[in-house]
């Protein structure tokens, strides 16, 4: 990473879900915030290079936040799942997502649905298309064998994820567009598939959602340069059938 605002260190361990210890370049071991609610399977390597952002908020107990890690295979991973929404929003504003171009109005975190949900990105004002609800998911799980480039979601059981899919199906049933957007924050991933081996309920719900008309997009983050940006699209594949969605 070449972002001069980030602080470099090496990972010691992740623990208590939201905490990690990092060996700073100064030789000091510092506890930092880990902004990732998942298992981070295959993302955690002791001694790996990590990059941290620093908050100026004096109320923060842990001013440093873990943003990225570089694995021993040379893969960059965006650890901070909160970044995914901003990456997708910027790509939409810059017209780099061909499937959802032409919406002049964009709103974040709009309340919707019957299960007390918030949609990550709400698009409206298109001259020809209906309003579009975009649910963003950060993909960081590269499964073995790593050389195959298979990225899976989720990396742990996600009841919340299944709820979001049910909400998206209701949007489609109501005559509007619903998009599940996989923001792939792992440089080694080349395709995305539902992690049925981790959460069969989510995988089955996603199958039903696609059959109901929910659109699925997968785009890969490019880590070259000072700031990560959304890059090329990736295939989304249902593993059981081997067919693209």
C-alpha positions in Angstrom: 0.0 0.0 0.0 1.3 3.5 -0.9 -1.2 5.6 1.0 1.0 7.9 3.1 -1.8 8.5 5.6 -1.6 4.8 6.8 0.6 3.4 9.5 2.5 0.2 8.9 3.0 -2.7 11.3 3.0 -6.5 11.5 0.1 -8.6 12.8 0.5 -10.3 16.2 -3.0 -11.7 16.7 -6.7 -11.0 16.3 -8.9 -11.6 19.3 -12.3 -10.8 20.9 -13.5 -10.3 17.3 -13.0 -6.5 17.2 -9.4 -6.3 18.5 -6.0 -7.0 17.1 -2.4 -6.6 18.4 0.1 -5.2 16.0 3.8 -4.9 16.2 4.5 -1.3 15.1 7.7 -0.4 13.2 8.8 1.4 16.4 8.9 -2.0 18.1 5.9 -1.3 20.3 2.9 -3.7 20.4 -0.3 -1.8 20.1 -3.9 -2.9 20.3 -6.0 -1.7 17.3 -9.7 -1.8 16.3 -10.6 -4.6 13.9 -13.6 -3.4 11.8 -14.7 -6.9 10.6 -17.6 -8.9 12.1 -16.8 -12.1 10.1 -14.5 -15.0 10.9 -11.8 -13.5 8.6 -11.1 -17.1 7.5 -7.8 -17.4 5.6 -7.1 -13.7 6.1 -5.2 -13.8 9.3 -1.5 -14.5 9.2 0.7 -13.8 12.2 3.6 -11.6 11.2 1.9 -10.4 8.0 2.2 -6.8 6.9 -0.8 -4.7 7.9 -1.8 -1.0 7.4 -3.7 1.0 9.9 -5.6 4.3 9.8 -5.5 6.8 12.7 -8.5 8.6 14.2 -8.1 12.0 15.7 -11.2 11.5 17.9 -10.0 11.8 21.5 -12.9 9.6 22.7 -11.6 6.6 20.8 -10.1 4.0 23.1 -8.2 2.5 20.2 -7.3 5.3 17.8 -5.8 2.9 15.2 -8.0 0.9 12.8 -6.9 -2.1 10.9 -7.5 -1.4 7.2 -5.4 -3.9 5.0 -3.2 -6.9 5.2 -0.7 -8.5 2.8 -0.6 -12.3 2.9 2.5 -14.4 2.5 1.3 -15.1 -1.1 1.4 -11.5 -1.9 -2.4 -10.9 -1.8 -3.8 -7.7 -0.5 -7.0 -7.9 1.5 -9.3 -5.0 2.6 -10.1 -5.9 6.2 -12.3 -2.9 6.9 -15.8 -4.0 5.6 -17.1 -0.5 6.2 -15.0 0.7 3.3 -17.0 -1.4 0.8 -20.0 0.9 0.7 -17.8 3.9 -0.1 -15.9 2.1 -2.7 -19.1 1.1 -4.5 -20.7 4.5 -4.1 -17.6 6.2 -5.7 -17.6 3.7 -8.6 -21.3 4.4 -9.2 -20.7 8.2 -9.2 -17.9 7.8 -11.6 -20.1 5.6 -13.9 -17.7 2.6 -13.6 -20.5 0.1 -12.9 -22.1 -0.5 -16.3 -25.1 -2.4 -14.9 -26.3 0.5 -12.7 -25.4 3.6 -14.7 -27.7 6.5 -15.3 -29.1 7.1 -11.8 -28.6 10.8 -11.0 -29.7 10.5 -7.3 -28.0 8.3 -4.7 -28.8 7.9 -1.1 -27.0 5.9 1.5 -28.5 3.8 4.4 -32.1 4.3 3.4 -34.6 2.5 5.7 -36.8 0.0 3.8 -38.6 -3.3 3.9 -40.6 -5.2 6.4 -37.8 -6.5 8.6 -36.5 -3.2 9.8 -33.6 -3.0 7.3 -31.5 -0.3 5.8 -30.3 -0.6 2.2 -26.7 0.4 1.6 -27.3 2.3 -1.6 -30.6 3.6 -3.0 -30.6 4.8 -6.6 -33.3 6.8 -8.2 -34.1 9.3 -11.0 -33.2 7.1 -14.0 -35.1 8.3 -17.1 -35.9 4.7 -18.1 -35.4 2.3 -15.2 -37.2 1.9 -11.9 -35.6 2.8 -8.5 -32.7 0.4 -7.6 -31.9 -1.0 -4.1 -28.2 -2.0 -3.8 -27.0 -4.3 -1.0 -23.2 -4.3 -0.7 -21.3 -7.3 0.8 -17.5 -7.4 1.3 -15.9 -10.6 0.1 -12.5 -11.5 1.6 -12.6 -15.3 1.8 -10.3 -17.0 -0.7 -10.8 -20.8 -0.2 -8.3 -23.6 -0.7 -6.8 -24.4 -3.1 -5.8 -20.7 -3.2 -4.5 -21.0 -6.8 -8.1 -21.5 -8.0 -9.1 -18.0 -7.1 -12.5 -19.0 -5.6 -14.0 -16.3 -3.4 -16.8 -17.3 -1.1 -19.5 -15.4 0.9 -20.2 -15.4 3.7 -17.2 -16.4 5.8 -19.4 -17.3 8.8 -23.1 -18.0 9.3 -25.0 -14.8 8.4 -28.6 -14.7 9.5 -28.5 -11.0 8.8 -27.4 -11.7 5.2 -30.3 -14.0 4.6 -32.7 -11.4 5.9 -31.3 -8.9 3.5 -31.9 -11.3 0.6 -35.5 -11.8 1.7 -35.9 -8.0 1.7 -34.4 -7.8 -1.8 -36.9 -10.4 -3.1 -39.8 -8.3 -1.8 -38.4 -5.3 -3.6 -38.4 -7.2 -6.9 -41.9 -8.5 -6.3 -42.9 -4.9 -5.9 -41.7 -4.0 -9.3 -38.4 -2.3 -8.5 -34.7 -3.3 -9.1 -32.7 -5.1 -6.4 -29.0 -5.7 -6.7 -26.7 -7.7 -4.5 -23.2 -6.3 -5.0 -20.2 -8.3 -3.9 -17.3 -6.0 -3.3 -14.3 -8.3 -3.6 -11.6 -6.9 -1.3 -9.1 -9.6 -1.9 -6.5 -9.4 -4.8 -6.3 -13.2 -5.2 -10.0 -13.8 -5.9 -11.1 -14.4 -9.5 -14.7 -15.5 -9.1 -17.4 -15.4 -6.4 -19.6 -18.2 -5.2 -22.0 -18.7 -2.3 -20.3 -20.4 0.7 -22.8 -23.2 1.0 -20.2 -25.2 3.0 -20.3 -22.5 5.7 -23.9 -21.3 5.5 -26.3 -23.5 3.5 -29.3 -21.4 4.5 -27.7 -18.3 3.0 -26.7 -20.1 -0.2 -30.2 -21.6 -0.7 -31.8 -18.2 0.0 -29.5 -16.6 -2.6 -30.5 -19.2 -5.2 -34.2 -18.3 -4.6 -33.4 -14.6 -4.7 -31.7 -14.9 -8.1 -34.6 -17.0 -9.4 -36.9 -14.2 -8.1 -35.1 -11.6 -10.1 -32.5 -10.2 -7.7 -29.5 -9.1 -9.8 -26.0 -10.2 -8.6 -22.9 -8.2 -9.4 -19.3 -8.9 -8.3 -16.5 -6.4 -8.8 -12.9 -6.6 -7.6 -11.1 -3.9 -5.7 -7.8 -2.7 -7.3 -5.2 -2.0 -4.6 -2.5 -0.5 -6.8 -1.9 3.2 -6.2 -2.5 5.4 -3.2 -6.1 4.5 -2.7 -8.1 1.3 -3.5 -10.8 1.6 -6.1 -13.4 -0.7 -7.7 -11.8 -2.3 -10.8 -13.0 -5.1 -13.1 -16.1 -7.2 -12.8 -15.8 -10.9 -11.8 -18.0 -13.9 -12.6 -20.5 -15.0 -10.0 -21.0 -18.7 -10.1 -23.3 -21.1 -8.3 -20.8 -23.8 -7.4 -23.4 -26.7 -7.5 -24.3 -26.0 -11.1 -21.1 -24.4 -12.3 -23.2 -21.8 -14.2 -23.0 -18.0 -14.0 -25.9 -16.3 -12.3 
